[in-house]
C-alpha cells in the first residue's frame, strides 16, 4: 500500500492508541502524520516519532486546517459534541479524495456528511479500549461515496490495533453495545466474580490471582480452539451431578442471556439519543 499522509485531530486516548498501532504496522512505513491537540501540554506529551508532527491549537489556531490540507486520511478524535464545530472548520480545506474517519460515538454518517463537501468519503468507526494493547475490536461503516480502496485503508488502519468488522450503519449501534462497550461489561463480570471470591475468605491478592487467571485461561481456550463452541467447552467441565453443574444451574437461573439482552437494549437506546443530540 502506498505511503499515506494522516491527520489525527484530537489527542485523546483512542486516537493515541490508533496512532501507535499505525506507527508499529507495515502501513506506517513511510507515512507522514500530523496530530493536533487543544493544549500545548498535550502536544508535549504526544507520540515521539520522526514521522509525526504535533501542533497545539492554543499555539496555532490554524493547526487543524494545515493538517487536513495535506492529509489522505483524516481521523476525527474529538468528543461527539465538538464534531460539528470541527467539521465546519475543516470542510473547505479537505483534499477532494480524502477519507474522513470518525471515532466519535453516536454521530451518524448523515450528520457527518451534512457538514462536509458533497461526495466526501466518510467512515464511521466504533473501536474499543483493548485497542490500546493491540487487541481491539472495531466496527466500521462507510457511506456510499467511500470507494473500496478508501475503505480498505480504514480497515488496515484499525487492523493495526486488533480485529475489524465492516457492517452497515444500521448495525453499528448493536455492535457498539456488544464490543464497543463490551470491555466494561467484562470488567464488571470480573469485578463481581472477584468480590464473591473475597467473600469466600480469600485475600485480595490471591482472589485476584484466582479470578484473573481463570478468565485468562478460559478465554485462551476459546481463542485457541475456535471450532469448538463455548457451550461445548462448558459441557466438558460440567460433570453430571457434580459441583460445577450446581453452580452453573444457579447462574442459568439468573437468566444471564436475558440480562445481557436488556443491557444491550439500554445501550442502543442511549446511542439513538446521542445521535439525536449530535445531528
Secondary structure by P-SEA (a helix, b strand, c coil): ccbbbbbbccccaaaaaaaaaaaaccccccbbbbbbcccaaaaaaccccccbbbbbcccccaaaaaaaccccbbbbcccccaaaaaaaaccccccccbbbbbccccccaaaaaaacccbbbbbbbbbcccccccbbbbbbbbcccccaaaaaaaaaaaaacbbbbbbcccaaaaaaacccaaaaaaaaaaaaaaaaaaaacccaaaaaaaaaaaaaaaaaaaaacccccaaaaaaaacccccaaaaaaaaaaaaaaaaaaaaaaaaaaaaaaaaaaaac
